[in-house]
Amino acid sequence: MYIILGEINEFEIMYKSGAKLGNIVNCYYTNDDKNHYVVMKSSDGALLHAIVKFIK
């Protein structure tokens, strides 16, 4: 699945916990009026790896 975000002026990455090569990471997408967010969690959903915020 591809999502066309249009013009992005800046982005912010908030790291919580590192992921290693071979780890399965689930990504979740949401948005509000001004921002798009991608949340990356472990395959079981117990561990938050990062939140990426795309700002229009």
C-alpha positions in Angstrom: 0.0 0.0 0.0 1.3 3.4 -0.9 0.0 6.7 0.5 0.7 9.9 -1.4 1.4 12.6 1.3 1.8 15.5 -1.1 4.1 18.3 0.0 5.9 17.7 3.3 7.7 20.6 4.8 9.5 18.8 7.5 9.5 15.6 9.6 10.4 14.6 13.1 11.5 11.1 14.3 11.0 10.2 17.9 13.0 7.0 18.8 12.0 4.9 21.7 13.7 1.6 21.2 16.0 0.3 18.5 15.2 -2.5 16.1 17.8 -4.9 14.8 18.2 -6.4 11.4 15.7 -9.3 11.1 13.2 -7.9 13.6 9.6 -7.8 12.3 8.2 -4.3 12.7 4.5 -3.4 12.3 3.8 0.1 11.0 0.6 2.0 11.8 -0.6 5.2 10.0 -2.8 8.0 11.2 -3.3 11.7 10.4 -4.9 14.9 11.6 -5.4 18.3 9.9 -1.8 19.2 9.7 0.3 16.1 10.3 0.7 12.5 9.3 2.1 9.9 11.7 3.7 6.5 11.3 4.1 4.4 14.5 6.5 1.5 14.4 6.0 -1.3 16.9 7.3 -4.8 17.5 5.4 -7.7 15.8 3.5 -8.4 19.0 2.7 -4.7 19.6 4.3 -4.7 23.0 7.4 -2.6 22.2 7.3 0.9 20.7 10.2 1.5 18.4 9.6 4.9 16.9 7.1 7.6 15.9 7.6 9.5 12.7 5.7 12.8 12.3 5.4 14.3 8.8 4.4 18.0 8.9 2.7 19.7 6.0 
